[in-house]
Structure formats: structure tokens, C-alpha cells
Amino acid sequence: MDETQFIQFARESVLVMLKVASPIMLIGLVVGLVIAIFQALTSIQEMSLTFVPKILAVFVSLIILLPFMFGTMSKYMEGIVDRIIGVT
């Protein structure tokens, strides 16, 4: 493996990581922002109000997005295996 192949492999790895993790992180960010706005408007400063909805939203989104995440990771792994055995 030369330097350009390694850089290409690292670039693909980072892109796949971002592709898999970004939807979950964005959902957590949006839910957290909505809760923060709600707390600012109502002056409710309950700590559990911050964490419980975000945790539930992340778990539900993980369940919904699991097929997409699995498909992305399996396609990436197939590419890695193909490189190892020398197909491409």
C-alpha cells in the first residue's frame, strides 16, 4: 500500500464515519435546541427535561436509521475486503 492509497483509504473512512454518525448527531442537536428554546421561553430549568427527550430521540433515530447505517458499513467493508484480496 503506497501513500496515495493510504490517504484515499483514510479519506473514505472519515467520509463513511460522517455519513453514518451525522444523522444521529443532527437529530440530537435539533432536539436539544428545541428543548433549550422551550426552557428559555418558560423559565423551566429541570435537568431531566434536557436529557430524557434527547436520549429518547437518539434511541428512536438509531432504531429507524439502523438499516441505512448497516448498509453503508457493509458496503464499505466489502470495498475493504475487495482491496485486501486484490479485486480492485
Secondary structure, 3 states (H helix, E strand, C coil): CCHHHHHHHHHHHHHHHHHHHHHHHHHHHHHHHHHHHHHHHHCCCCHHHHHHHHHHHHHHHHHHHHHHHHHHHHHHHHHHHHHHHCCC
